[in-house]
Amino acid sequence: MILHRILFFAIVGFAVSFSNAASPIISSERSRNLKQLETTPLLFEMHRLTTTDAEQMFYYPRRDTNWRKNYDANEGRALLGYKDERQAIAASLVGGIDYRGGESLGDTIWPGLDGGLYLRGYRDSVEFMLDARIYVENHSASYPKSFDKEFVEFQREENNSGVEYASYARYRGMIAANLGFGRLMLARDVFHFGPGYYNNLTLNQFALPYNTFSFEFHVGPLSVISLYGDLRIYSNSMSNKNTNDRNLYAHRYELNLGNLVLGMSETQILYNENKVWLFVPIVPLFMEKGNFSEDNNNGALAFDANYRLFNLARIYTEFYIDDFESPISLIRNDNIEAKWAWMAGTQIGKDFEIHGHPLEAGVIAEYARIEPYVYSHFHPNTAQAAHLGEPLGNPNGPNSQTVDFALYGRFAKRINVNIRNTWLWKGTDYGSAVNDTTPTSGHNKTGKKFLDGAKMRYSLSPAISYDGDYFFYMLEMTLFNDEKIYTRLGFKW
């Protein structure tokens, strides 16, 4: 039966024609929910940066300057729309039907239905976007888990005339003012800092969405973004324990030297404190950290570099420092005060033409090493670098090592194919989770063990999708480790 459903969805999806999704911002991937008509838009934005002379910038979400220029072409199919010399607005109905099942999920979701409104537009210097949806799912498990790791409300049969189902709401959105001196933006999204795709260490696109306020400005080759994020401490967002506050402040500085881009990212997380001056871009957070109680704040600093070669490849790296006693302690790396991580990777891309249609193809290879206790703090559920229990940075968390190798291609901007290979080592002893704690006083000399006894886990994740004018079809699966399957037929009208 499942195979018949998948084939039916595929036939319907391939029967429609091509479309580009349109938005005022280039955002991080919507890998878990709120999918629209494009499968991996950030991947192909990075492909564009690799294969052309386009100015390289490595922080997302950020403004898509082509959106207004192409407004008429992209928004002509909107259900409702209006445009004059100063303003424009477009509205579409969006939604879909999902089939999901997986080993770690311990559940089968069929059917999963969602529907809502996608709104976007501008007036003068202000741009806005909202994607808001309601979800209803049927689960096979008695105690269903959330597929996207956000809150799910389960309706019991005794309260619903014998019908059991899960329901919840999700949204992402933004409103931004483009001013002469910079860009102010309020958004619910996930920020992604740095030139990597899978394994960025400071802020990573595979974190869970959070509410933000950001300011961006440029001075010659220097780009600066200042960010505030409202984080949740516990995985259940409706828990009374989340009445405690966790506040994120982050700055990113990028120096664009043509093919070479140098970046610095810094974060400071406050527990039950909130100091608005940390938002000021000239405040060095790694220095200001010394003016706060150690128990209530957690800071980190990262440096990255990206070099583009012959419009054919990018080579990049990021080094993340969570805590260290001295530079010598990083070299010795013999106790838990040396909390650091390192990522390196490359993206190789090339554009071809086949029978008059473009083929964008490439490969991404990345390696990441995250030492024990990275992203953690002195006390559990306080100032960890996490939101809803998931790391803000690398999704594999502390005491892990990852090799990712992915082949990707997009034909005629319609058919997308991606094959990802992952070799993962994840520690199981203390120091491998964001809530594992370190001592609260003195200079701790406790030794640490990196991946002590951890076994390599290999997974193969093929995916194929088709992007149409009004419909979208996708099939993804993971084999060998954490096996799962996910198929979706979506629409945007």
CORQUIVEN-V343005 format. One record per residue. PHI is phi in degrees with one decimal (* if undefined). PSI is psi as a letter, one per 20 degrees, with the letter a starting at -180 (NA if undefined). D_FIRST is the distance of its C-alpha to the first C-alpha in Angstrom with 2 decimals. Layout:
phi->PHI psi->PSI d_first->D_FIRST
phi->PHI psi->PSI d_first->D_FIRST
//
This chain:
phi->* psi->g d_first->0.00
phi->-60.9 psi->g d_first->3.79
phi->-61.4 psi->g d_first->5.43
phi->-62.5 psi->g d_first->5.12
phi->-64.6 psi->g d_first->6.33
phi->-61.6 psi->g d_first->8.73
phi->-63.7 psi->h d_first->10.00
phi->-62.8 psi->g d_first->10.61
phi->-61.4 psi->g d_first->12.48
phi->-63.3 psi->g d_first->14.33
phi->-62.3 psi->g d_first->15.55
phi->-61.8 psi->g d_first->16.81
phi->-64.2 psi->g d_first->18.43
phi->-76.0 psi->i d_first->20.19
phi->-82.7 psi->i d_first->21.55
phi->-108.4 psi->r d_first->23.94
phi->-106.4 psi->a d_first->27.08
phi->-81.1 psi->q d_first->28.71
phi->-148.3 psi->q d_first->30.16
phi->-100.8 psi->p d_first->32.11
phi->-70.9 psi->q d_first->31.60
phi->-123.3 psi->p d_first->35.04
phi->-157.5 psi->q d_first->36.68
phi->-67.1 psi->i d_first->40.29
phi->-128.3 psi->q d_first->39.42
phi->-92.4 psi->o d_first->37.86
phi->-109.1 psi->r d_first->35.81
phi->-70.7 psi->r d_first->34.05
phi->-67.0 psi->q d_first->30.35
phi->-96.6 psi->m d_first->27.99
phi->-77.6 psi->h d_first->25.74
phi->-107.4 psi->h d_first->24.19
phi->-155.2 psi->a d_first->24.16
phi->56.7 psi->k d_first->25.93
phi->-71.3 psi->q d_first->24.51
phi->-114.1 psi->c d_first->25.80
phi->-95.2 psi->j d_first->25.79
phi->-121.4 psi->p d_first->27.03
phi->-76.6 psi->g d_first->25.26
phi->-133.7 psi->m d_first->28.30
phi->-62.9 psi->h d_first->31.45
phi->-68.5 psi->h d_first->33.75
phi->-57.9 psi->g d_first->32.88
phi->-81.6 psi->i d_first->34.00
phi->-67.4 psi->g d_first->36.98
phi->-69.0 psi->h d_first->38.08
phi->-62.7 psi->g d_first->37.46
phi->-63.0 psi->g d_first->39.81
phi->-64.9 psi->h d_first->42.40
phi->-76.1 psi->h d_first->42.20
phi->-102.6 psi->j d_first->42.59
phi->-130.7 psi->a d_first->45.13
phi->-92.2 psi->j d_first->48.44
phi->-58.6 psi->q d_first->46.93
phi->-63.5 psi->p d_first->48.53
phi->-88.1 psi->p d_first->46.64
phi->-136.7 psi->p d_first->45.86
phi->-129.5 psi->l d_first->43.70
phi->-145.6 psi->p d_first->43.06
phi->-139.7 psi->q d_first->40.18
phi->-73.5 psi->q d_first->39.63
phi->-143.9 psi->r d_first->42.50
phi->-65.5 psi->p d_first->43.55
phi->-96.1 psi->o d_first->42.12
phi->-70.1 psi->i d_first->45.36
phi->-86.6 psi->i d_first->43.71
phi->-63.0 psi->g d_first->41.74
phi->-66.0 psi->h d_first->44.69
phi->-62.0 psi->h d_first->45.74
phi->-103.0 psi->j d_first->42.38
phi->-59.2 psi->g d_first->41.78
phi->-61.2 psi->g d_first->42.11
phi->-70.7 psi->g d_first->39.73
phi->-80.7 psi->h d_first->37.03
phi->-104.5 psi->j d_first->37.23
phi->-66.0 psi->h d_first->37.71
phi->-97.5 psi->j d_first->34.17
phi->-62.5 psi->q d_first->34.49
phi->-62.3 psi->g d_first->33.98
phi->-131.5 psi->q d_first->37.47
phi->-163.2 psi->q d_first->40.26
phi->-150.6 psi->q d_first->44.00
phi->-153.7 psi->p d_first->46.36
phi->-138.2 psi->a d_first->50.13
phi->-65.6 psi->h d_first->52.66
phi->-111.7 psi->i d_first->52.19
phi->-151.7 psi->r d_first->48.73
phi->-159.8 psi->q d_first->45.16
phi->-148.7 psi->q d_first->42.03
phi->-136.0 psi->q d_first->38.46
phi->-133.1 psi->p d_first->35.60
phi->-135.3 psi->q d_first->31.90
phi->-83.5 psi->p d_first->28.93
phi->-132.3 psi->q d_first->26.28
phi->167.4 psi->a d_first->22.90
phi->173.0 psi->a d_first->19.19
phi->-131.3 psi->p d_first->15.74
phi->-121.5 psi->q d_first->14.52
phi->-123.6 psi->p d_first->11.84
phi->-136.8 psi->p d_first->13.99
phi->-155.6 psi->q d_first->14.18
phi->-169.7 psi->q d_first->17.13
phi->-64.5 psi->g d_first->19.62
phi->-71.7 psi->h d_first->22.57
phi->-70.4 psi->h d_first->20.76
phi->58.4 psi->k d_first->19.74
phi->-161.5 psi->r d_first->17.14
phi->-126.0 psi->p d_first->13.76
phi->-107.2 psi->o d_first->14.27
phi->-159.2 psi->p d_first->11.78
phi->-83.5 psi->q d_first->12.91
phi->-111.1 psi->o d_first->16.12
phi->-113.5 psi->p d_first->18.32
phi->-142.1 psi->q d_first->21.73
phi->-159.5 psi->q d_first->24.50
phi->-177.8 psi->b d_first->28.17
phi->-123.4 psi->p d_first->31.17
phi->-113.6 psi->o d_first->32.26
phi->-120.4 psi->p d_first->36.05
phi->-152.9 psi->q d_first->38.47
phi->172.2 psi->a d_first->42.02
phi->-155.9 psi->q d_first->45.63
phi->-145.3 psi->o d_first->49.16
phi->51.7 psi->d d_first->52.07
phi->-91.8 psi->j d_first->51.54
phi->-101.2 psi->p d_first->48.70
phi->-124.8 psi->q d_first->44.99
phi->-148.7 psi->q d_first->42.06
phi->-157.3 psi->q d_first->38.27
phi->-145.2 psi->p d_first->35.86
phi->-121.1 psi->o d_first->32.07
phi->-125.7 psi->p d_first->31.25
phi->-142.6 psi->q d_first->27.91
phi->-108.8 psi->p d_first->26.54
phi->-117.1 psi->q d_first->23.24
phi->-134.1 psi->p d_first->21.22
phi->-134.3 psi->q d_first->18.41
phi->-104.4 psi->p d_first->16.47
phi->-112.7 psi->q d_first->16.80
phi->-83.6 psi->h d_first->15.69
phi->-77.1 psi->q d_first->19.11
phi->-67.4 psi->h d_first->22.20
phi->-123.6 psi->n d_first->24.23
phi->-66.2 psi->q d_first->22.16
phi->-97.7 psi->r d_first->23.58
phi->-80.8 psi->p d_first->24.13
phi->-65.1 psi->h d_first->22.03
phi->-97.6 psi->j d_first->25.04
phi->70.9 psi->j d_first->27.67
phi->-101.4 psi->a d_first->29.34
phi->-67.7 psi->p d_first->29.80
phi->-130.4 psi->p d_first->27.02
phi->-104.1 psi->p d_first->28.00
phi->-103.3 psi->p d_first->25.97
phi->-93.1 psi->o d_first->26.48
phi->-78.7 psi->q d_first->26.79
phi->-64.9 psi->h d_first->25.89
phi->-67.5 psi->i d_first->29.57
phi->-102.6 psi->i d_first->30.56
phi->-137.7 psi->l d_first->27.90
phi->54.6 psi->l d_first->27.82
phi->85.5 psi->j d_first->25.10
phi->-107.3 psi->p d_first->22.71
phi->-111.4 psi->p d_first->22.13
phi->-161.7 psi->r d_first->21.25
phi->-104.0 psi->q d_first->22.66
phi->-141.6 psi->q d_first->24.73
phi->-169.1 psi->r d_first->27.04
phi->-126.9 psi->q d_first->28.84
phi->-139.6 psi->q d_first->29.46
phi->-154.5 psi->q d_first->31.91
phi->-133.4 psi->q d_first->33.81
phi->-167.3 psi->r d_first->36.93
phi->-158.4 psi->q d_first->40.43
phi->-140.1 psi->p d_first->43.80
phi->-135.4 psi->q d_first->46.39
phi->-113.9 psi->p d_first->50.00
phi->-92.0 psi->o d_first->51.26
phi->-101.8 psi->r d_first->54.92
phi->-63.8 psi->h d_first->57.73
phi->-103.7 psi->i d_first->57.84
phi->165.4 psi->a d_first->54.15
phi->-128.5 psi->p d_first->50.76
phi->-102.3 psi->p d_first->49.89
phi->-141.9 psi->p d_first->46.27
phi->-104.2 psi->p d_first->44.57
phi->-153.9 psi->q d_first->40.86
phi->-111.5 psi->o d_first->37.85
phi->-165.3 psi->a d_first->36.24
phi->-121.6 psi->p d_first->36.23
phi->-89.3 psi->q d_first->39.23
phi->-132.4 psi->o d_first->39.08
phi->-107.2 psi->p d_first->42.48
phi->110.2 psi->r d_first->43.25
phi->-83.9 psi->i d_first->42.30
phi->-78.2 psi->r d_first->39.33
phi->-113.8 psi->g d_first->35.64
phi->-92.0 psi->h d_first->33.78
phi->-120.9 psi->k d_first->36.65
phi->-55.1 psi->q d_first->39.34
phi->-100.0 psi->h d_first->41.43
phi->-87.7 psi->f d_first->43.12
phi->-126.6 psi->p d_first->40.62
phi->-124.5 psi->q d_first->37.09
phi->-62.9 psi->i d_first->34.38
phi->-91.3 psi->j d_first->31.77
phi->-73.1 psi->r d_first->33.72
phi->-92.0 psi->q d_first->32.74
phi->-61.6 psi->q d_first->34.29
phi->-143.3 psi->r d_first->37.78
phi->-82.1 psi->p d_first->40.48
phi->-139.3 psi->q d_first->43.13
phi->-134.2 psi->p d_first->46.41
phi->-137.8 psi->q d_first->47.54
phi->-135.2 psi->p d_first->50.49
phi->-128.5 psi->p d_first->50.60
phi->-148.9 psi->r d_first->53.65
phi->-130.9 psi->p d_first->54.98
phi->-130.0 psi->o d_first->58.48
phi->57.5 psi->c d_first->58.86
phi->-82.1 psi->i d_first->56.53
phi->-96.6 psi->p d_first->55.75
phi->-112.6 psi->p d_first->52.67
phi->-132.3 psi->p d_first->52.51
phi->-130.5 psi->p d_first->49.81
phi->-116.6 psi->p d_first->50.43
phi->-134.0 psi->p d_first->47.61
phi->-118.9 psi->p d_first->47.37
phi->-132.3 psi->p d_first->44.13
phi->-95.9 psi->o d_first->43.53
phi->-102.1 psi->q d_first->41.52
phi->-110.7 psi->q d_first->39.99
phi->-85.3 psi->g d_first->40.91
phi->-102.4 psi->q d_first->38.26
phi->-65.6 psi->h d_first->34.49
phi->-86.9 psi->o d_first->34.26
phi->-64.8 psi->h d_first->35.80
phi->-92.7 psi->j d_first->36.84
phi->-64.4 psi->q d_first->38.78
phi->-62.5 psi->h d_first->42.50
phi->-66.1 psi->h d_first->43.21
phi->-80.0 psi->j d_first->42.33
phi->-72.0 psi->i d_first->45.55
phi->-74.5 psi->q d_first->47.09
phi->-104.1 psi->p d_first->47.16
phi->-129.3 psi->o d_first->45.99
phi->-117.1 psi->p d_first->47.20
phi->-103.9 psi->p d_first->46.53
phi->-121.5 psi->p d_first->49.13
phi->-146.4 psi->q d_first->48.56
phi->-127.5 psi->q d_first->50.47
phi->-133.3 psi->p d_first->49.60
phi->-121.8 psi->p d_first->52.25
phi->-124.2 psi->p d_first->51.56
phi->-109.0 psi->o d_first->54.28
phi->-95.9 psi->o d_first->53.22
phi->-111.7 psi->k d_first->55.40
phi->88.1 psi->d d_first->53.54
phi->-74.4 psi->h d_first->51.30
phi->-102.1 psi->p d_first->52.06
phi->-124.4 psi->p d_first->50.77
phi->-109.3 psi->p d_first->52.03
phi->-131.4 psi->q d_first->50.48
phi->-136.1 psi->p d_first->51.31
phi->-122.4 psi->q d_first->49.11
phi->-138.3 psi->q d_first->50.37
phi->-133.2 psi->q d_first->48.91
phi->-141.0 psi->p d_first->50.48
phi->-115.4 psi->p d_first->48.62
phi->-112.3 psi->p d_first->50.64
phi->-105.4 psi->p d_first->49.92
phi->55.3 psi->k d_first->51.48
phi->-139.9 psi->q d_first->53.65
phi->-154.4 psi->o d_first->53.36
phi->-115.0 psi->o d_first->56.01
phi->-67.1 psi->h d_first->55.54
phi->-68.5 psi->i d_first->57.97
phi->-65.5 psi->i d_first->55.45
phi->-72.5 psi->h d_first->53.69
phi->-62.6 psi->p d_first->56.75
phi->-61.6 psi->h d_first->55.86
phi->-84.2 psi->i d_first->59.21
phi->-79.3 psi->o d_first->58.85
phi->-75.8 psi->o d_first->58.01
phi->-63.3 psi->h d_first->55.55
phi->-69.8 psi->i d_first->56.20
phi->-90.8 psi->g d_first->59.87
phi->-64.0 psi->h d_first->59.42
phi->-54.4 psi->h d_first->57.35
phi->-68.4 psi->i d_first->60.65
phi->-94.4 psi->j d_first->61.75
phi->-123.2 psi->q d_first->59.09
phi->-60.9 psi->p d_first->58.62
phi->-60.6 psi->h d_first->56.71
phi->-67.7 psi->h d_first->54.70
phi->-108.4 psi->j d_first->53.39
phi->-143.1 psi->q d_first->52.57
phi->-143.9 psi->p d_first->50.64
phi->-121.4 psi->q d_first->51.25
phi->-152.7 psi->q d_first->50.04
phi->-138.1 psi->p d_first->51.14
phi->-138.7 psi->q d_first->49.38
phi->-124.5 psi->p d_first->50.55
phi->-140.9 psi->q d_first->48.50
phi->-142.5 psi->q d_first->49.29
phi->-138.7 psi->p d_first->47.46
phi->-129.6 psi->p d_first->48.88
phi->-97.3 psi->p d_first->47.59
phi->-112.9 psi->o d_first->48.52
phi->55.0 psi->k d_first->49.15
phi->52.8 psi->k d_first->46.23
phi->-127.0 psi->h d_first->44.03
phi->-154.3 psi->q d_first->43.40
phi->-122.0 psi->p d_first->43.92
phi->-118.1 psi->p d_first->45.12
phi->-146.5 psi->r d_first->45.05
phi->-154.3 psi->q d_first->45.74
phi->-144.2 psi->p d_first->46.06
phi->-121.5 psi->p d_first->48.18
phi->-117.8 psi->p d_first->47.72
phi->-114.6 psi->o d_first->50.41
phi->-88.1 psi->g d_first->49.52
phi->-166.0 psi->q d_first->52.77
phi->-160.5 psi->q d_first->55.57
phi->-78.8 psi->h d_first->59.08
phi->-162.3 psi->r d_first->60.64
phi->-57.3 psi->h d_first->59.76
phi->-64.8 psi->h d_first->60.84
phi->-64.8 psi->h d_first->58.27
phi->-68.0 psi->h d_first->55.48
phi->-71.5 psi->g d_first->56.94
phi->-68.4 psi->g d_first->57.42
phi->52.4 psi->l d_first->54.01
phi->-114.5 psi->j d_first->55.00
phi->-145.7 psi->r d_first->54.39
phi->-75.9 psi->i d_first->51.90
phi->-76.9 psi->i d_first->54.00
phi->-87.2 psi->n d_first->52.89
phi->-107.9 psi->o d_first->49.59
phi->-147.5 psi->r d_first->48.36
phi->-149.3 psi->q d_first->45.44
phi->-143.0 psi->p d_first->45.23
phi->-133.8 psi->q d_first->42.72
phi->-143.3 psi->q d_first->43.14
phi->-166.5 psi->r d_first->41.02
phi->-147.1 psi->q d_first->40.93
phi->-124.9 psi->p d_first->38.98
phi->-115.7 psi->p d_first->39.51
phi->-141.6 psi->q d_first->38.51
phi->-153.4 psi->p d_first->39.30
phi->-103.6 psi->p d_first->38.69
phi->-124.9 psi->r d_first->38.39
phi->-131.3 psi->p d_first->38.22
phi->-125.7 psi->o d_first->36.08
phi->52.8 psi->l d_first->36.86
phi->81.9 psi->j d_first->38.22
phi->-113.4 psi->q d_first->35.28
phi->-75.5 psi->q d_first->35.65
phi->-123.3 psi->o d_first->33.82
phi->-101.8 psi->o d_first->34.31
phi->-135.4 psi->q d_first->33.69
phi->-176.0 psi->a d_first->34.80
phi->-142.3 psi->q d_first->34.57
phi->-124.6 psi->p d_first->35.19
phi->-129.0 psi->p d_first->36.61
phi->-138.6 psi->q d_first->37.71
phi->-126.5 psi->p d_first->39.29
phi->-137.3 psi->p d_first->39.93
phi->-128.4 psi->p d_first->42.00
phi->-120.4 psi->o d_first->42.38
phi->-69.2 psi->r d_first->45.06
phi->-57.0 psi->q d_first->44.86
phi->74.1 psi->i d_first->45.56
phi->-60.7 psi->q d_first->44.91
phi->75.4 psi->i d_first->43.81
phi->-89.2 psi->a d_first->45.10
phi->-151.4 psi->a d_first->48.28
phi->-68.3 psi->h d_first->50.96
phi->-123.1 psi->q d_first->49.37
phi->-65.0 psi->q d_first->45.70
phi->56.2 psi->l d_first->44.11
phi->-126.7 psi->e d_first->47.01
phi->-106.3 psi->k d_first->47.37
phi->-62.9 psi->q d_first->44.49
phi->-81.8 psi->m d_first->43.08
phi->-152.0 psi->q d_first->39.77
phi->-138.4 psi->p d_first->37.94
phi->54.6 psi->k d_first->35.69
phi->83.8 psi->i d_first->36.01
phi->-109.8 psi->q d_first->34.80
phi->-59.6 psi->q d_first->37.36
phi->-73.5 psi->h d_first->38.67
phi->-96.4 psi->c d_first->39.12
phi->-56.5 psi->p d_first->37.16
phi->-66.3 psi->i d_first->33.81
phi->-82.5 psi->i d_first->34.34
phi->72.2 psi->a d_first->37.49
phi->-68.9 psi->q d_first->40.64
phi->56.5 psi->l d_first->41.20
phi->-143.2 psi->q d_first->38.54
phi->-141.4 psi->p d_first->38.50
phi->-137.0 psi->p d_first->35.90
phi->-122.2 psi->p d_first->35.56
phi->-116.0 psi->p d_first->33.11
phi->-137.4 psi->o d_first->32.71
phi->-129.5 psi->p d_first->30.48
phi->-106.1 psi->p d_first->30.24
phi->-140.3 psi->q d_first->29.39
phi->-160.8 psi->q d_first->29.62
phi->-138.9 psi->p d_first->29.31
phi->-105.3 psi->p d_first->29.78
phi->53.9 psi->k d_first->31.40
phi->54.4 psi->k d_first->30.60
phi->-121.7 psi->g d_first->27.06
phi->-96.2 psi->p d_first->24.92
phi->-115.3 psi->p d_first->25.05
phi->-129.4 psi->p d_first->24.37
phi->-142.9 psi->p d_first->25.31
phi->-126.3 psi->o d_first->25.37
phi->-110.5 psi->p d_first->27.00
phi->-108.4 psi->p d_first->28.48
phi->-130.5 psi->p d_first->29.90
phi->-110.4 psi->o d_first->32.34
phi->-122.3 psi->p d_first->33.07
phi->-115.7 psi->p d_first->35.78
phi->-130.8 psi->p d_first->35.95
phi->-66.2 psi->q d_first->38.80
phi->-120.3 psi->i d_first->38.38
phi->-86.6 psi->a d_first->42.03
phi->-63.3 psi->p d_first->44.01
phi->103.6 psi->j d_first->44.11
phi->-101.6 psi->i d_first->40.41
phi->-125.8 psi->q d_first->39.39
phi->-64.3 psi->h d_first->40.79
phi->-95.0 psi->j d_first->42.30
phi->-70.7 psi->p d_first->44.17
phi->-107.5 psi->q d_first->47.80
phi->-114.3 psi->r d_first->51.00
phi->-57.7 psi->q d_first->54.55
phi->-95.7 psi->i d_first->56.22
phi->-147.9 psi->q d_first->59.73
phi->75.6 psi->r d_first->61.69
phi->-91.8 psi->o d_first->60.75
phi->-74.7 psi->p d_first->58.01
phi->-112.8 psi->j d_first->58.39
phi->-59.0 psi->p d_first->55.50
phi->-70.7 psi->r d_first->53.89
phi->-130.9 psi->q d_first->50.26
phi->-122.5 psi->p d_first->47.80
phi->-93.2 psi->o d_first->45.30
phi->55.0 psi->l d_first->41.98
phi->-63.3 psi->o d_first->43.75
phi->76.3 psi->j d_first->41.47
phi->-70.8 psi->p d_first->38.39
phi->-97.6 psi->q d_first->35.89
phi->-74.0 psi->p d_first->34.26
phi->-119.8 psi->o d_first->30.54
phi->-103.2 psi->p d_first->28.85
phi->-134.8 psi->q d_first->25.67
phi->-119.4 psi->p d_first->24.13
phi->-125.8 psi->n d_first->22.36
phi->-84.1 psi->q d_first->21.18
phi->-148.1 psi->q d_first->20.30
phi->-140.8 psi->q d_first->20.01
phi->-150.7 psi->r d_first->20.47
phi->-135.8 psi->p d_first->21.86
phi->-104.0 psi->o d_first->24.54
phi->-111.4 psi->r d_first->25.24
phi->-63.4 psi->g d_first->27.94
phi->-124.1 psi->i d_first->25.89
phi->-127.6 psi->q d_first->22.33
phi->-142.9 psi->p d_first->21.07
phi->-129.8 psi->q d_first->17.91
phi->-145.4 psi->q d_first->17.63
phi->-135.2 psi->p d_first->15.61
phi->-128.0 psi->q d_first->17.43
phi->-150.3 psi->q d_first->17.09
phi->-126.0 psi->p d_first->19.78
phi->-116.9 psi->q d_first->20.28
phi->80.5 psi->g d_first->22.90
phi->-137.9 psi->p d_first->24.24
phi->49.6 psi->l d_first->22.80
phi->-63.5 psi->p d_first->19.29
phi->-161.0 psi->r d_first->16.97
phi->-141.3 psi->q d_first->14.44
phi->-146.9 psi->p d_first->14.95
phi->-131.4 psi->q d_first->13.65
phi->-145.2 psi->p d_first->15.48
phi->-116.1 psi->o d_first->16.28
phi->-120.1 psi->r d_first->19.87
phi->-141.7 psi->q d_first->22.76
phi->-144.6 psi->o d_first->26.53
phi->-122.0 psi->NA d_first->28.49
//
